[in-house]
Amino acid sequence: MSTDHFFIELHRHSEAKLKILDNYLVPWMRKITMGSFGAERALVIDGFAGAGSYGNSDGSSIRLIKHAIDFCEQADANNRKRPQLLILLIEGNEENYQELLKNIYRVTSLDLSEEKGYIPIPDYPSIQISCRFGKFDEVLKSRLDNLGTRETLIPSFCFIDPFGFKDTPFEIIKRYLKNEKSEILLNFIYEETNRFITAKNEKVKAHMQRHLGLDDIDSVQEMVKGKSATERKQLIVDLYSRQLLDNTNVKHILSFEIKKDGRTKLILFYGTKSMEGLKVMKKAMWKVDDTGLYMFDDRKDPNQIEFQFTKELNDNALLDDLCDILTDSLSGKILSINEVEEFVLTQTIYPLENFCKKVLKKIENKDGFHNVTNKNGKRNRGTFPPGTVMHFK
Ligand SMILES: C[S@@+](CC[C@H](N)C(=O)[O-])C[C@H]1O[C@@H](n2cnc3c(N)ncnc32)[C@H](O)[C@@H]1O
């Protein structure tokens, strides 16, 4: 891919990634700094920070800074203490890095050209920015090395948005995700991975192994041989999801497909240990158009993986789909509303909002429960308040 003109204009498929970031960041900061975690500090890393702006739009790094500022202003408006937010920006191209420094200055009045550590924004000193020229894996490794042996990072979110597959070795992602409350949104560069996964050139093979975290790519090459485009995609998504689940403490994976001209261009992988994070990210992804969502389920046969292009279906079709999933999967079970919500959140692509309770009401109307009770007292038919327990037929 020619990268010279990348920052001149933000293309639609790139915009989808940034919209997800926009939808996710402030709710995530709120959960981390004010939610049940109760942490006062949060770290946001942009591993491939870019120049900070496109001709027609802000880039990811400047968006992160603006969201942090918005969040502090919300705290001011509500008479709350401002949260401590650290922002680490890493950029590996000298020209883009210089442009990024200019854009940071434009937005914050911070001159980071001589600075390597975290520097507070003058008007928002609880936000501190560190901007590093260097390679993502090397800079992140040195930050993690500096933590010492027993420490873990403060709760953090890492956006990883490279140009190609050579710059995101699985090893560093694995190491980062070993930190307690760390999560990733990774642009997996599917198109290139798919193109080069069968390469015979030893150098390319070595890069692919590093990218996928494998000692040996030969068996994968054998597996993809003769497979259709869809089967290959299923195989690759399944492989990477399993790598994340087996080698890190991540508990939930969401994959998000972005197409360009009908072809799969990017697949974003979101990995988190937190159900709260998953909840917020699902909501963020559902707001973005023309894309497919896939919920990784460890127990599913890889051949069943299919991206669901939700915007192609109307709301009734989506509700019917979730209705079928719940009646099939939960048949015979007695579950509390919390357990049903957890199932919807972790085993389906559907967010809770606008889906879960509507579908339970549908099931009740179709006489799909043996009974529904509420241990806290009476309930009205078609409502599922806390304490509700239902026995699926
Ligand atoms: C896809 S662009 C990032 C776009 C940015 N996330 C945005 O949305 O505005 C990839 C960026 O990573 C930089 N880059 C390339 N290799 C890198 C590496 N190994 N480490 C850090 N940055 C790198 C490129 O110069 C480019 O600015």
PDBQT file of the ligand as one rigid body, heavy atoms in Angstrom, charges set to zero:
ROOT
HETATM    1  C1  LIG A 401      -2.813   3.572   9.577  1.00  0.00    +0.000 C 
HETATM    2  S1  LIG A 401      -1.775   4.818  10.041  1.00  0.00    +0.000 S 
HETATM    3  C2  LIG A 401      -2.429   5.323  11.592  1.00  0.00    +0.000 C 
HETATM    4  C3  LIG A 401      -3.554   6.232  11.469  1.00  0.00    +0.000 C 
HETATM    5  C4  LIG A 401      -4.016   6.785  12.780  1.00  0.00    +0.000 C 
HETATM    6  N1  LIG A 401      -4.300   5.715  13.737  1.00  0.00    +0.000 N 
HETATM    7  C5  LIG A 401      -5.258   7.604  12.573  1.00  0.00    +0.000 C 
HETATM    8  O1  LIG A 401      -6.349   7.045  12.540  1.00  0.00    +0.000 OA
HETATM    9  O2  LIG A 401      -5.133   8.819  12.433  1.00  0.00    +0.000 OA
HETATM   10  C6  LIG A 401      -0.304   4.036  10.565  1.00  0.00    +0.000 C 
HETATM   11  C7  LIG A 401       0.719   4.969  11.144  1.00  0.00    +0.000 C 
HETATM   12  O3  LIG A 401       1.718   4.207  11.785  1.00  0.00    +0.000 OA
HETATM   13  C8  LIG A 401       3.014   4.702  11.443  1.00  0.00    +0.000 C 
HETATM   14  N2  LIG A 401       3.933   3.562  11.579  1.00  0.00    +0.000 N 
HETATM   15  C9  LIG A 401       4.351   2.677  10.646  1.00  0.00    +0.000 A 
HETATM   16  N3  LIG A 401       5.112   1.708  11.216  1.00  0.00    +0.000 NA
HETATM   17  C10 LIG A 401       5.147   1.995  12.543  1.00  0.00    +0.000 A 
HETATM   18  C11 LIG A 401       5.732   1.335  13.663  1.00  0.00    +0.000 A 
HETATM   19  N4  LIG A 401       6.422   0.209  13.551  1.00  0.00    +0.000 N 
HETATM   20  N5  LIG A 401       5.532   1.871  14.882  1.00  0.00    +0.000 NA
HETATM   21  C12 LIG A 401       4.814   3.010  15.035  1.00  0.00    +0.000 A 
HETATM   22  N6  LIG A 401       4.258   3.679  13.999  1.00  0.00    +0.000 NA
HETATM   23  C13 LIG A 401       4.418   3.168  12.772  1.00  0.00    +0.000 A 
HETATM   24  C14 LIG A 401       2.843   5.250  10.052  1.00  0.00    +0.000 C 
HETATM   25  O4  LIG A 401       3.816   6.235   9.805  1.00  0.00    +0.000 OA
HETATM   26  C15 LIG A 401       1.435   5.821  10.112  1.00  0.00    +0.000 C 
HETATM   27  O5  LIG A 401       1.450   7.144  10.548  1.00  0.00    +0.000 OA
ENDROOT
TORSDOF 0
